[in-house]
Amino acid sequence: MSAIVDTLETKENTFFTRHKDSSGKTYQIEREIKITPRTSIYVLKMADSSYYYTTTAKKTQICLHFTVGTISGDVATLTKPGNHVSVHYVIDRQGRIFNLIPLDSGKNWSYHLGSGCVGTNSKMSKSAIGIEVSNYGPLTKKADGYYNAYKQLYCTEDRHVENISFRGYDHYARLTLDQKNAIYDLVNYLCEACGIQHNYKLDGMFENDKEAQNFCGIFTHTQVRKDKFDFPYEQIRFVEDQWIEDNKPNVIPEPEPEEKPVVKVKKEPVKADTIQFTEVRKKVEKPVEKKKSILEKILDFIKNLF
């Protein structure tokens, strides 16, 4: 029996190239929006858009989900005609972002938080941009590998699993690096485009409806539903950590005081015998007598006669 994880790349590429989901619905890629050098949003145009509402709703929040499925089935479920349960974006394991609901300056929304959510499903679904990550979520470990919620073999290798204890499960399907990059880039893009604060609530549920409705920032489905598993806080915390790292203030260190160079003056050595000779000569030398003029000598001679 082959593991699901080994088939995912082929299935995702088939969905992307054939423009058809698992229910047979077709779509067109209306345009590609490159939000960073590594990440693109593919705007999908579906034949039927009755899965979302076109009324205006100001966006102040972002909610992160995972789908517990594969991209072709994820899109089929999220674009079911007349169902009104969907999100704005879904991200596959290769980091491709598919835009299912046009954002259009705050217009358009669909239910994505569910009955009984803190803050109420209607108000929170209108104010929160929904992002679904194509991922199988909680896994159960057995002798021959890890099984998903549908009791299917997901993988046999530990490298595809994150060991996180959360809400009754100890193992979760690992996000790919491409998905992590896409999640981070999309969250930053939406915060800038919609004026949403980089305020992350990744450590517990909202206490009441008022707190949830007044919150401006990024949260996960588990912050508003105690019966959900998307996401374990530890699995999605990288978004906040990376944003903090990328936005550290650029502190320029003060220059150290410049030290003036010490100029050394080279002194010529003085010989010891020269010093002694000079001192001795000063002691023994007699003062030089002044020479007398001829007149002075004659006067001295006359004095000596008497």
C-alpha positions as CSV (number, residue, x, y, z in Angstrom):
1,M,0.0,0.0,0.0
2,S,1.5,3.3,-1.1
3,A,1.5,6.3,1.3
4,I,-0.6,9.4,0.5
5,V,2.4,11.7,1.0
6,D,4.2,10.1,-1.9
7,T,1.4,11.0,-4.4
8,L,0.7,14.5,-3.3
9,E,3.1,16.4,-5.7
10,T,1.7,14.6,-8.8
11,K,-1.9,15.2,-7.7
12,E,-1.2,18.9,-7.1
13,N,0.5,19.3,-10.5
14,T,-2.4,17.6,-12.2
15,F,-4.9,20.0,-10.6
16,F,-2.7,23.0,-11.6
17,T,-2.3,22.0,-15.2
18,R,-5.7,20.5,-16.0
19,H,-7.7,23.2,-14.3
20,K,-10.2,20.8,-12.8
21,D,-11.0,19.8,-9.2
22,S,-12.0,16.4,-7.8
23,S,-15.7,17.0,-8.4
24,G,-15.1,17.8,-12.1
25,K,-15.6,21.6,-11.8
26,T,-13.3,23.5,-14.1
27,Y,-11.6,26.9,-13.5
28,Q,-9.5,29.4,-15.2
29,I,-6.4,31.2,-13.9
30,E,-7.5,34.8,-14.4
31,R,-4.1,36.2,-13.5
32,E,-1.0,35.7,-11.4
33,I,0.0,38.2,-8.7
34,K,3.6,37.9,-7.7
35,I,3.7,39.1,-4.1
36,T,7.4,38.3,-3.5
37,P,10.1,36.9,-5.7
38,R,9.4,33.4,-4.4
39,T,5.6,33.5,-4.0
40,S,2.6,34.0,-6.3
41,I,-1.2,34.2,-6.0
42,Y,-3.2,32.5,-8.7
43,V,-6.6,34.2,-9.1
44,L,-9.1,31.5,-10.0
45,K,-12.2,32.2,-12.0
46,M,-14.8,29.6,-11.3
47,A,-17.8,29.0,-13.5
48,D,-20.2,29.4,-10.5
49,S,-19.5,31.9,-7.8
50,S,-22.5,31.2,-5.6
51,Y,-20.3,29.8,-2.9
52,Y,-19.6,33.3,-1.5
53,Y,-21.5,36.5,-0.7
54,T,-20.7,39.8,-2.5
55,T,-21.7,42.2,0.3
56,T,-19.1,44.5,1.8
57,A,-17.4,43.5,5.1
58,K,-14.4,45.3,6.5
59,K,-11.4,43.0,7.0
60,T,-9.6,43.4,10.3
61,Q,-8.4,39.8,10.9
62,I,-6.8,36.8,9.3
63,C,-7.7,33.2,10.3
64,L,-5.5,30.3,9.5
65,H,-6.9,26.8,8.9
66,F,-5.8,23.5,7.4
67,T,-8.0,21.4,5.2
68,V,-7.4,17.7,6.1
69,G,-7.1,16.9,2.5
70,T,-5.5,17.3,-1.0
71,I,-5.7,20.4,-3.1
72,S,-8.2,19.1,-5.8
73,G,-10.6,17.9,-3.1
74,D,-10.0,21.1,-1.0
75,V,-11.0,23.4,-3.9
76,A,-14.0,21.2,-4.8
77,T,-15.3,21.5,-1.2
78,L,-14.5,25.2,-0.9
79,T,-16.2,26.2,-4.2
80,K,-19.3,24.0,-3.9
81,P,-22.2,26.0,-5.5
82,G,-24.6,27.6,-3.1
83,N,-22.8,26.2,0.0
84,H,-21.4,29.5,1.3
85,V,-18.6,27.7,3.2
86,S,-15.3,28.9,1.8
87,V,-12.1,31.0,2.3
88,H,-10.3,33.6,0.3
89,Y,-7.1,31.6,-0.2
90,V,-5.9,28.0,-0.1
91,I,-2.2,27.0,-0.3
92,D,-0.9,23.8,-1.7
93,R,2.2,21.9,-0.5
94,Q,4.4,23.5,-3.2
95,G,3.6,26.9,-2.0
96,R,1.1,27.9,-4.7
97,I,-1.6,30.2,-3.4
98,F,-5.0,30.0,-5.0
99,N,-7.4,32.9,-4.6
100,L,-11.0,31.5,-4.5
101,I,-12.9,34.6,-3.3
102,P,-12.0,38.1,-4.8
103,L,-11.0,40.4,-1.9
104,D,-12.0,43.6,-3.8
105,S,-11.3,46.1,-1.1
106,G,-13.2,44.3,1.7
107,K,-16.1,43.0,-0.4
108,N,-17.0,39.3,-0.6
109,W,-17.0,36.8,2.2
110,S,-18.2,33.3,3.1
111,Y,-18.7,31.3,6.3
112,H,-15.5,29.6,7.4
113,L,-15.5,29.5,11.2
114,G,-18.6,27.4,12.0
115,S,-21.5,27.2,14.3
116,G,-20.6,27.9,18.0
117,C,-17.4,29.8,17.3
118,V,-16.4,32.5,19.8
119,G,-17.4,35.9,18.4
120,T,-20.2,34.3,16.3
121,N,-19.8,32.7,12.9
122,S,-21.5,35.6,11.0
123,K,-19.5,38.5,12.5
124,M,-16.1,36.7,12.6
125,S,-16.4,35.2,9.1
126,K,-17.2,38.6,7.7
127,S,-14.2,40.4,9.4
128,A,-11.6,37.6,9.0
129,I,-9.9,36.7,5.8
130,G,-9.7,32.9,5.7
131,I,-6.6,31.0,4.6
132,E,-6.7,27.3,4.3
133,V,-3.5,25.3,4.1
134,S,-3.7,22.0,2.2
135,N,-2.5,19.6,4.9
136,Y,-3.8,16.4,6.5
137,G,-3.5,17.6,10.1
138,P,-3.6,15.2,13.0
139,L,-2.1,11.7,12.5
140,T,-2.2,8.4,14.5
141,K,0.9,6.4,14.8
142,K,0.7,2.6,14.2
143,A,3.3,-0.1,13.6
144,D,3.6,0.4,9.9
145,G,3.3,4.2,9.8
146,Y,1.1,7.2,10.4
147,Y,-2.6,7.3,9.5
148,N,-4.8,10.3,8.8
149,A,-8.3,11.0,10.1
150,Y,-9.8,8.9,7.3
151,K,-7.7,5.9,8.5
152,Q,-5.6,6.0,5.4
153,L,-1.8,5.5,5.5
154,Y,-0.4,9.0,5.3
155,C,3.4,8.2,5.5
156,T,5.9,5.7,6.8
157,E,8.8,8.1,7.6
158,D,9.1,10.4,10.6
159,R,10.4,13.3,8.4
160,H,6.9,14.0,7.2
161,V,5.6,14.4,10.8
162,E,5.8,16.9,13.6
163,N,5.6,15.5,17.1
164,I,3.2,18.0,18.7
165,S,0.8,17.1,21.5
166,F,-2.4,19.0,21.0
167,R,-6.0,18.2,21.7
168,G,-5.7,14.5,22.0
169,Y,-3.2,13.9,19.2
170,D,0.6,13.6,19.4
171,H,1.5,13.8,15.7
172,Y,0.6,16.2,12.9
173,A,1.5,16.3,9.2
174,R,4.5,18.5,8.7
175,L,4.1,21.7,6.7
176,T,6.5,21.9,3.8
177,L,9.1,24.7,3.6
178,D,7.3,26.1,0.5
179,Q,4.1,26.2,2.4
180,K,5.7,28.0,5.3
181,N,7.2,30.6,3.0
182,A,3.9,31.1,1.2
183,I,1.9,31.5,4.5
184,Y,4.4,34.1,5.8
185,D,4.4,36.0,2.5
186,L,0.6,36.0,2.2
187,V,0.0,37.1,5.8
188,N,2.5,40.0,5.3
189,Y,0.9,40.9,1.9
190,L,-2.7,41.0,3.4
191,C,-1.7,42.9,6.5
192,E,-0.2,45.7,4.2
193,A,-3.1,45.6,1.7
194,C,-5.9,45.6,4.3
195,G,-4.3,47.6,7.1
196,I,-4.3,44.6,9.5
197,Q,-2.0,44.8,12.5
198,H,0.8,42.3,12.9
199,N,-0.8,41.2,16.2
200,Y,-0.6,37.4,16.7
201,K,-2.9,35.4,19.0
202,L,-1.3,31.9,19.1
203,D,-1.6,30.9,22.7
204,G,-5.2,30.0,23.6
205,M,-8.9,30.7,22.8
206,F,-10.6,34.0,23.0
207,E,-12.3,34.3,26.3
208,N,-15.6,35.8,25.0
209,D,-17.3,37.2,21.9
210,K,-16.3,40.8,22.6
211,E,-12.6,40.0,22.8
212,A,-12.8,38.0,19.5
213,Q,-14.7,40.6,17.6
214,N,-12.5,43.5,18.8
215,F,-9.3,41.6,18.0
216,C,-7.3,43.0,15.1
217,G,-4.6,40.6,13.9
218,I,-3.9,37.0,13.1
219,F,-5.4,33.9,14.8
220,T,-6.1,30.3,14.1
221,H,-9.3,28.2,13.9
222,T,-8.5,26.7,17.3
223,Q,-8.7,30.2,18.9
224,V,-12.5,30.3,18.3
225,R,-13.4,26.6,18.3
226,K,-12.5,24.1,21.0
227,D,-13.4,21.1,18.8
228,K,-11.0,22.0,16.0
229,F,-7.3,21.0,15.5
230,D,-6.2,23.7,13.0
231,F,-3.6,24.8,14.0
232,P,-1.6,23.6,17.0
233,Y,0.0,26.8,18.3
234,E,3.5,25.5,18.0
235,Q,3.1,24.5,14.4
236,I,2.1,28.0,13.2
237,R,4.2,30.2,15.6
238,F,6.9,30.5,13.0
239,V,4.9,33.2,11.3
240,E,5.2,35.5,14.3
241,D,8.8,34.6,15.0
242,Q,9.9,35.3,11.5
243,W,8.0,38.6,11.4
244,I,9.7,39.7,14.6
245,E,13.1,38.7,13.2
246,D,12.6,40.5,9.9
247,N,11.4,43.7,11.7
248,K,14.1,44.1,14.3
249,P,15.2,47.8,14.5
250,N,18.3,48.4,12.6
251,V,20.5,49.8,15.4
252,I,23.7,51.4,14.1
253,P,26.4,51.0,16.7
254,E,28.1,54.3,17.8
255,P,31.7,54.6,16.5
256,E,34.4,54.0,19.0
257,P,36.5,57.1,19.8
258,E,39.4,57.4,17.5
259,E,42.7,56.9,19.2
260,K,45.4,59.4,18.3
261,P,48.6,57.7,17.2
262,V,51.5,57.9,19.6
263,V,54.5,59.5,18.0
264,K,57.7,58.1,19.4
265,V,60.7,60.5,19.3
266,K,63.9,58.6,18.8
267,K,66.6,59.8,21.2
268,E,70.2,59.4,20.3
269,P,72.0,57.5,22.9
270,V,74.6,59.4,25.0
271,K,77.8,57.7,25.9
272,A,78.6,57.5,29.5
273,D,82.4,58.4,29.1
274,T,81.4,61.6,27.4
275,I,79.3,62.7,30.3
276,Q,82.1,61.9,32.8
277,F,84.7,63.7,30.6
278,T,82.6,66.9,30.4
279,E,81.9,67.0,34.2
280,V,85.6,66.5,35.0
281,R,86.7,69.1,32.5
282,K,84.4,71.6,34.1
283,K,86.0,71.0,37.5
284,V,89.7,71.2,36.5
285,E,89.7,73.9,33.8
286,K,91.1,77.3,35.1
287,P,89.5,80.6,34.0
288,V,91.4,82.1,31.0
289,E,93.4,85.2,31.9
290,K,92.6,88.4,29.9
291,K,95.6,89.5,27.8
292,K,97.0,93.0,28.8
293,S,97.6,95.8,26.4
294,I,101.1,97.4,25.7
295,L,100.2,100.5,27.7
296,E,99.2,98.3,30.7
297,K,102.5,96.4,30.5
298,I,104.5,99.7,30.5
299,L,102.7,101.0,33.6
300,D,103.2,97.8,35.4
301,F,107.0,98.0,34.6
302,I,107.2,101.6,36.0
303,K,105.4,100.5,39.2
304,N,107.9,97.7,39.8
305,L,110.9,100.3,39.6
306,F,109.7,102.0,42.7
